[in-house]
Amino acid sequence: MGSPSVKGAGTQPRAGTRTPRARGVTGTRRSVAAGFLLPALVLLGALVVYPIGYSLQRSFFDRDGNSFVGLGNYVELFTDDTILTAVKNNAIWVVFAPAVATALGLIFAVLTERVRWGTAFKLIVFMPMAISMLAAGIIFRLVYEQDPERGVANAVWVGVHDTFAESSGFPKARPLPVHPLKAAGDGAYLTKEPVRAGSPARLPLVGVAPAQMPRDAKPAKVPDAPTEGVSGTAWLDFTRGGGGRPNAVDTQELGLKGLRIEAVKDGKVVAATTAAADGTFALPAAADGALLRLPGSNFREQYNGVDWLGPSLVTPAIIGSYVWMWAGFAMVLIAAGLASVPRELMEAARVDGANEWQVFRRVTVPLLAPVLAVVLVTLMINVLKIFDLVFIIAPGSAQDDANVLALQLYRSSFGTDADLGVGSAIAVLLLLLVIPVMLFNIRRMRREGRR
């Protein structure tokens, strides 16, 4: 018996036959694929690889590019206070901005699944993504204006503050030397002489702008002297256009409505009242022989809110504007991932007695971990090169405090005192900071592809 033969074993290609050309997984010949990729590779080399190589080379030379300085420019990155501030701020951006935007996106994506108008809400939250960084910077520069009449943030903040704390009625109001009032400490004013029943007291002040006068203030008048108690007038001793008499109530002068007046004897307040719309006031008989005091609460500066663009808050304020723009991006990606999460797992957890928080923390978030990693890494890469918002929102006086590496790269390369060596070193540093994040993202995508 002969040994069994194996079909095809040891066979050789016939003479004159062609060997099939190598093909990719899509069936396309490699030579054809290389031909199509060649223009993209040329552009990639010209627009990415060459600038990176040139920046690396330029970073080893001085300002003029003539003298080799080795690592001198890199040493300056970690010794110059301005650049160190930029590095510190970039670290703050990388830690907080992506985390806050991703967390808000997760919350929005989960909550909007439970409401009918979830689609409309998602559209509203995502709309800022249609705005350029430049336009968003201009919007938030106005939002953070110090003047509450222009800045929305301070208008809200001042409104909340004034709800719980009484605001001053007449900031910067004061008496003149010829007036019967003198300073009494803590911003208060005191009459020079005690007041008596039957003789109207006069409390004139100046320094109140017409716009700060109460809208319902009426022309001041001298009240009738009561037989008991003390009466008087508190008014703005100023006549528009001149012609008024000091210490006299003129027809065009307005009463200081709401001005608080206290009668003080032996250092104690024995009576108190507030002026009417025409400035008149009345105190009981206990005020006879007392000194009248205008408390400092009448003259405190009005609360003007928070200096959002000051040195201490400028970076958190700009991060807030970034989150406003990018929370919608995070929400849309997370919502897409949430749509693919098996509902049976959530229902099984609820059947087993888990509450909504436990379902969210132990089921929803772990299943969304790959999507959350994509969003977080994407935003981290994005904030490492943040420039537009900082450049537009931060005023010149606070730009050093809000400085980031991309802004410092621009200032070092194109500013009035440009140093292209330092600018190139900053560009290389930014590249080195981005590479680990990109490698992490590539490894994560490869792991996902093998599953």
C-alpha positions as CSV (number, residue, x, y, z in Angstrom):
1,M,0.0,0.0,0.0
2,G,1.2,3.5,-0.8
3,S,1.2,6.2,1.8
4,P,-1.8,8.6,1.6
5,S,-1.1,11.8,-0.2
6,V,-2.0,15.2,1.1
7,K,-3.8,17.5,-1.3
8,G,-1.6,20.4,-2.3
9,A,1.3,19.3,-0.2
10,G,4.6,20.1,-1.8
11,T,3.1,21.7,-4.8
12,Q,5.1,24.4,-6.6
13,P,3.7,27.2,-8.7
14,R,3.8,26.3,-12.4
15,A,6.3,27.9,-14.6
16,G,5.2,31.1,-16.2
17,T,2.4,31.8,-13.6
18,R,2.3,35.2,-11.8
19,T,2.6,35.5,-8.1
20,P,-0.4,37.6,-6.7
21,R,0.6,41.0,-5.6
22,A,0.4,41.9,-1.9
23,R,-3.0,43.3,-0.9
24,G,-4.2,44.9,2.3
25,V,-7.1,43.8,4.4
26,T,-9.5,45.8,2.2
27,G,-8.3,44.1,-0.9
28,T,-6.5,47.2,-2.2
29,R,-3.0,46.8,-3.6
30,R,-0.4,48.4,-1.4
31,S,1.1,50.3,-4.2
32,V,-2.3,51.9,-5.0
33,A,-2.8,52.7,-1.3
34,A,0.6,54.3,-1.0
35,G,-0.1,56.4,-4.1
36,F,-3.3,57.8,-2.4
37,L,-1.5,58.3,0.9
38,L,1.5,60.1,-0.6
39,P,-0.1,63.6,-1.0
40,A,-1.4,63.4,2.6
41,L,2.1,62.3,3.8
42,V,3.7,65.2,2.0
43,L,1.3,67.7,3.6
44,L,1.8,66.1,7.0
45,G,5.6,66.4,6.6
46,A,5.4,70.0,5.4
47,L,2.9,71.2,8.0
48,V,3.7,69.1,11.0
49,V,7.0,67.2,10.9
50,Y,9.1,70.0,9.5
51,P,7.8,72.7,11.9
52,I,8.4,70.3,14.8
53,G,11.9,69.6,13.7
54,Y,12.7,73.3,13.0
55,S,11.3,74.3,16.4
56,L,13.4,71.7,18.2
57,Q,16.5,72.9,16.4
58,R,15.7,76.6,17.0
59,S,15.2,76.0,20.7
60,F,18.9,75.4,21.1
61,F,19.9,78.9,19.7
62,D,19.7,82.4,21.1
63,R,17.3,85.2,20.4
64,D,18.9,86.0,17.0
65,G,19.4,82.4,16.0
66,N,23.2,82.8,15.5
67,S,24.7,81.5,18.7
68,F,24.2,78.0,20.1
69,V,23.1,78.1,23.7
70,G,22.4,74.4,24.3
71,L,19.8,73.9,27.0
72,G,19.9,77.6,28.1
73,N,16.4,78.3,26.8
74,Y,15.0,75.3,28.6
75,V,16.6,76.4,31.8
76,E,14.9,79.8,31.4
77,L,11.5,78.0,31.2
78,F,11.9,76.9,34.8
79,T,13.6,80.0,36.2
80,D,11.6,82.8,34.7
81,D,8.7,83.8,37.0
82,T,6.3,84.6,34.2
83,I,6.8,81.3,32.4
84,L,6.5,79.4,35.7
85,T,3.2,81.1,36.3
86,A,2.1,79.9,32.8
87,V,3.2,76.3,33.7
88,K,1.3,76.5,37.0
89,N,-1.8,77.8,35.3
90,N,-1.6,75.1,32.7
91,A,-1.5,72.5,35.4
92,I,-4.7,74.0,37.0
93,W,-6.4,74.0,33.6
94,V,-5.5,70.3,32.9
95,V,-6.7,69.2,36.4
96,F,-9.9,71.1,36.7
97,A,-11.3,72.2,33.3
98,P,-11.6,68.7,31.7
99,A,-12.8,67.1,35.0
100,V,-15.6,69.7,35.6
101,A,-16.7,69.7,31.9
102,T,-16.8,65.9,31.9
103,A,-18.7,65.7,35.2
104,L,-21.3,68.2,34.0
105,G,-21.6,66.4,30.7
106,L,-22.2,63.1,32.6
107,I,-24.9,64.7,34.8
108,F,-26.7,66.4,31.9
109,A,-26.6,63.2,29.8
110,V,-28.1,61.1,32.6
111,L,-30.7,63.5,33.8
112,T,-32.0,64.5,30.3
113,E,-32.9,60.9,29.7
114,R,-35.7,61.2,32.2
115,V,-37.4,64.3,31.0
116,R,-39.6,64.9,27.9
117,W,-37.7,68.1,26.9
118,G,-34.3,66.4,27.2
119,T,-33.6,67.0,23.5
120,A,-34.3,70.7,23.7
121,F,-32.1,70.9,26.8
122,K,-29.3,69.1,25.0
123,L,-29.6,71.5,22.1
124,I,-29.4,74.6,24.4
125,V,-26.4,73.2,26.2
126,F,-24.6,72.2,23.0
127,M,-25.2,75.6,21.3
128,P,-22.1,77.3,22.7
129,M,-20.0,74.8,20.6
130,A,-21.2,76.7,17.5
131,I,-19.6,79.9,18.8
132,S,-15.9,80.5,18.1
133,M,-13.5,80.9,21.0
134,L,-13.0,84.6,20.0
135,A,-16.8,85.3,20.2
136,A,-17.1,83.4,23.5
137,G,-14.2,85.4,24.9
138,I,-15.9,88.7,24.0
139,I,-19.1,87.5,25.5
140,F,-17.5,86.6,28.8
141,R,-15.4,89.7,28.9
142,L,-18.7,91.5,29.1
143,V,-20.2,89.0,31.5
144,Y,-17.3,89.6,34.0
145,E,-17.4,93.4,33.8
146,Q,-16.9,95.0,37.2
147,D,-19.8,97.4,36.8
148,P,-23.0,95.7,37.9
149,E,-24.9,97.7,35.3
150,R,-23.0,96.0,32.5
151,G,-21.6,92.8,33.9
152,V,-24.2,90.0,34.2
153,A,-22.1,88.1,36.8
154,N,-21.8,91.1,39.1
155,A,-25.4,92.1,38.6
156,V,-26.6,88.7,39.9
157,W,-24.0,88.7,42.7
158,V,-24.9,92.3,43.8
159,G,-28.6,91.4,43.7
160,V,-28.1,88.4,45.9
161,H,-25.9,90.4,48.3
162,D,-28.3,93.3,48.6
163,T,-31.1,90.8,49.4
164,F,-29.4,89.8,52.6
165,A,-27.4,93.0,53.4
166,E,-28.9,96.5,53.4
167,S,-27.1,98.7,50.9
168,S,-26.0,102.3,51.6
169,G,-28.4,105.0,50.6
170,F,-26.0,107.9,50.1
171,P,-22.4,106.8,49.5
172,K,-19.9,109.7,49.6
173,A,-22.4,112.1,51.1
174,R,-20.7,114.6,53.5
175,P,-21.2,117.9,55.2
176,L,-19.4,121.1,54.4
177,P,-17.3,123.0,57.1
178,V,-20.1,125.6,57.3
179,H,-22.7,123.0,58.0
180,P,-23.8,122.2,61.6
181,L,-22.3,118.7,61.4
182,K,-18.9,117.2,62.2
183,A,-17.2,113.8,61.7
184,A,-17.8,111.4,64.6
185,G,-15.7,108.3,63.5
186,D,-16.7,105.1,61.7
187,G,-18.0,107.3,58.8
188,A,-20.7,108.9,61.0
189,Y,-21.5,112.6,61.4
190,L,-22.8,114.3,64.6
191,T,-24.4,117.7,65.1
192,K,-22.1,120.3,66.7
193,E,-24.8,121.5,69.1
194,P,-27.6,119.7,70.9
195,V,-31.1,120.0,69.4
196,R,-34.0,121.6,71.2
197,A,-37.8,121.2,70.9
198,G,-39.5,124.0,69.1
199,S,-36.4,124.7,67.0
200,P,-36.3,122.7,63.7
201,A,-32.9,120.9,63.3
202,R,-31.1,121.2,60.0
203,L,-29.0,118.4,58.6
204,P,-27.6,119.5,55.2
205,L,-25.3,117.3,53.1
206,V,-23.5,117.5,49.8
207,G,-21.7,115.0,47.6
208,V,-24.7,113.0,46.4
209,A,-24.9,112.6,42.6
210,P,-28.3,113.3,41.1
211,A,-28.4,109.7,39.7
212,Q,-28.0,108.3,43.3
213,M,-30.9,110.3,44.7
214,P,-34.1,108.4,45.4
215,R,-36.5,108.6,42.5
216,D,-39.4,109.6,44.7
217,A,-37.5,112.3,46.6
218,K,-39.4,115.5,46.9
219,P,-38.4,119.2,47.3
220,A,-37.2,119.7,50.9
221,K,-39.2,121.8,53.3
222,V,-38.9,123.0,56.9
223,P,-41.4,121.3,59.2
224,D,-43.5,123.1,61.8
225,A,-41.9,123.0,65.2
226,P,-43.8,120.7,67.5
227,T,-44.6,121.6,71.1
228,E,-42.9,118.3,72.2
229,G,-40.2,116.4,70.6
230,V,-37.7,117.4,67.9
231,S,-38.3,117.9,64.2
232,G,-36.0,118.9,61.4
233,T,-35.0,118.5,57.7
234,A,-32.2,116.4,56.1
235,W,-31.6,117.6,52.5
236,L,-29.1,117.8,49.7
237,D,-27.7,121.4,50.1
238,F,-27.0,121.8,46.4
239,T,-28.9,123.7,43.7
240,R,-28.3,122.8,40.1
241,G,-26.9,125.8,38.2
242,G,-25.9,127.5,41.4
243,G,-27.7,130.3,43.2
244,G,-28.5,128.3,46.3
245,R,-27.7,129.4,49.8
246,P,-25.7,127.2,52.2
247,N,-27.5,126.0,55.3
248,A,-30.8,127.1,53.8
249,V,-33.5,125.0,52.3
250,D,-34.0,126.2,48.8
251,T,-37.0,125.4,46.5
252,Q,-35.0,123.2,44.1
253,E,-33.2,121.2,46.7
254,L,-34.4,117.6,47.4
255,G,-34.9,115.8,50.7
256,L,-32.7,112.8,51.6
257,K,-35.4,110.2,51.8
258,G,-34.5,107.2,53.9
259,L,-31.5,108.9,55.7
260,R,-31.3,107.3,59.2
261,I,-31.1,109.8,62.1
262,E,-30.3,108.9,65.7
263,A,-30.6,111.0,68.9
264,V,-27.7,110.3,71.2
265,K,-27.4,111.2,74.9
266,D,-24.4,110.2,77.0
267,G,-23.2,107.9,74.2
268,K,-26.5,106.0,74.0
269,V,-29.1,106.1,71.3
270,V,-32.4,107.3,72.9
271,A,-34.4,107.7,69.7
272,A,-34.1,107.0,66.0
273,T,-36.0,107.7,62.8
274,T,-35.6,108.1,59.0
275,A,-36.2,111.1,56.8
276,A,-39.4,111.3,54.7
277,A,-39.4,112.0,50.9
278,D,-39.2,115.7,51.5
279,G,-36.4,115.2,54.1
280,T,-38.5,116.0,57.2
281,F,-38.2,113.9,60.3
282,A,-39.6,113.9,63.8
283,L,-38.2,112.5,67.1
284,P,-40.0,112.0,70.4
285,A,-39.5,114.2,73.5
286,A,-36.6,112.0,74.6
287,A,-34.5,113.6,71.9
288,D,-34.7,117.1,73.4
289,G,-31.2,118.2,74.3
290,A,-29.6,115.3,72.5
291,L,-27.0,115.3,69.7
292,L,-28.2,114.1,66.3
293,R,-26.1,111.4,64.6
294,L,-26.1,110.3,61.0
295,P,-24.7,106.7,61.3
296,G,-22.0,105.5,59.0
297,S,-24.3,103.0,57.4
298,N,-25.9,105.9,55.5
299,F,-22.6,106.6,53.7
300,R,-21.0,103.2,53.0
301,E,-19.8,102.6,49.5
302,Q,-22.3,100.5,47.6
303,Y,-21.3,96.9,47.1
304,N,-20.0,96.5,43.5
305,G,-19.6,92.8,43.5
306,V,-16.5,90.6,42.8
307,D,-13.5,91.5,40.8
308,W,-13.8,88.4,38.6
309,L,-10.9,89.4,36.3
310,G,-8.6,90.4,39.2
311,P,-5.4,88.5,39.9
312,S,-6.9,86.0,42.3
313,L,-10.1,85.0,40.3
314,V,-9.1,85.5,36.6
315,T,-8.1,81.9,36.0
316,P,-11.2,80.3,37.6
317,A,-13.4,82.8,35.7
318,I,-11.8,81.9,32.4
319,I,-12.1,78.2,33.2
320,G,-15.8,78.8,33.8
321,S,-16.2,80.2,30.3
322,Y,-14.4,77.1,28.9
323,V,-16.7,74.8,30.8
324,W,-19.7,76.7,29.4
325,M,-18.5,76.0,25.9
326,W,-17.4,72.4,26.2
327,A,-19.8,70.8,28.7
328,G,-22.2,70.4,25.7
329,F,-19.5,68.5,23.8
330,A,-19.0,66.2,26.7
331,M,-22.7,65.7,27.2
332,V,-23.4,64.7,23.5
333,L,-20.6,62.1,23.5
334,I,-21.6,60.6,26.9
335,A,-25.3,60.6,25.8
336,A,-24.3,58.6,22.7
337,G,-22.4,56.1,24.9
338,L,-25.3,56.0,27.4
339,A,-27.7,55.0,24.6
340,S,-25.6,51.8,24.0
341,V,-25.6,50.7,27.7
342,P,-27.8,47.6,28.2
343,R,-30.9,48.6,30.1
344,E,-31.3,45.1,31.5
345,L,-28.3,45.6,33.8
346,M,-29.8,48.7,35.3
347,E,-33.2,47.1,35.8
348,A,-31.6,44.0,37.4
349,A,-29.8,46.3,39.8
350,R,-33.0,48.0,40.7
351,V,-34.8,44.7,41.2
352,D,-32.0,43.7,43.6
353,G,-32.8,46.7,45.7
354,A,-30.3,49.3,44.5
355,N,-31.4,52.9,44.6
356,E,-30.8,55.4,41.8
357,W,-27.5,56.7,43.2
358,Q,-26.2,53.1,43.5
359,V,-27.3,52.3,40.0
360,F,-25.5,55.4,38.7
361,R,-22.3,54.9,40.7
362,R,-22.0,51.1,40.4
363,V,-23.5,50.3,37.0
364,T,-23.8,53.4,34.8
365,V,-20.5,55.0,35.4
366,P,-18.4,51.8,35.1
367,L,-20.1,50.9,31.8
368,L,-19.5,54.5,30.5
369,A,-15.8,54.4,31.6
370,P,-14.4,54.1,28.0
371,V,-16.5,57.0,26.8
372,L,-15.6,59.1,29.8
373,A,-11.9,58.4,29.1
374,V,-12.3,59.5,25.5
375,V,-14.0,62.8,26.6
376,L,-11.5,63.4,29.4
377,V,-8.4,62.8,27.3
378,T,-9.8,64.9,24.4
379,L,-10.4,67.8,26.7
380,M,-7.0,67.5,28.3
381,I,-5.3,67.8,24.9
382,N,-7.6,70.7,24.1
383,V,-6.8,72.7,27.3
384,L,-3.0,72.2,27.0
385,K,-3.1,74.5,24.0
386,I,-5.8,76.9,25.3
387,F,-5.0,80.4,24.1
388,D,-8.0,82.3,22.7
389,L,-10.1,82.6,25.8
390,V,-7.2,83.7,28.0
391,F,-6.0,86.3,25.5
392,I,-9.5,87.8,25.0
393,I,-11.0,87.7,28.5
394,A,-8.0,88.5,30.7
395,P,-7.4,92.3,30.9
396,G,-3.9,93.6,30.4
397,S,-3.4,94.2,34.1
398,A,-4.2,90.5,34.9
399,Q,-2.8,88.8,31.8
400,D,0.4,87.8,33.7
401,D,-1.7,86.2,36.4
402,A,-3.9,84.3,33.8
403,N,-0.9,83.4,31.6
404,V,-0.7,79.9,30.1
405,L,1.9,78.2,27.9
406,A,0.2,78.9,24.6
407,L,-0.2,82.6,25.4
408,Q,3.4,82.8,26.6
409,L,4.5,81.1,23.4
410,Y,2.7,83.9,21.4
411,R,4.1,86.6,23.6
412,S,7.7,85.2,23.5
413,S,7.6,84.7,19.7
414,F,5.7,87.8,18.5
415,G,5.7,90.3,21.4
416,T,7.6,93.5,21.6
417,D,10.5,91.8,23.3
418,A,10.4,88.6,21.1
419,D,12.8,85.8,21.8
420,L,12.3,83.0,19.2
421,G,14.7,80.7,21.1
422,V,12.5,80.8,24.2
423,G,9.3,80.6,22.1
424,S,10.6,77.5,20.4
425,A,11.5,75.9,23.7
426,I,7.9,76.5,24.9
427,A,6.6,74.9,21.7
428,V,8.7,71.8,22.4
429,L,7.6,71.7,26.0
430,L,3.9,71.8,24.9
431,L,4.6,69.0,22.5
432,L,6.3,66.9,25.2
433,L,3.2,67.5,27.5
434,V,0.8,66.4,24.8
435,I,2.7,63.2,23.8
436,P,1.9,61.2,27.0
437,V,-1.8,62.0,26.7
438,M,-1.8,61.0,23.0
439,L,0.1,57.7,23.8
440,F,-2.4,56.9,26.5
441,N,-5.3,57.5,24.1
442,I,-3.7,55.3,21.4
443,R,-3.1,52.5,23.8
444,R,-6.7,52.7,25.0
445,M,-8.0,52.6,21.5
446,R,-5.9,49.6,20.7
447,R,-7.2,47.8,23.8
448,E,-10.8,48.6,22.7
449,G,-10.0,47.3,19.2
450,R,-8.8,43.9,20.5
451,R,-12.0,43.3,22.5
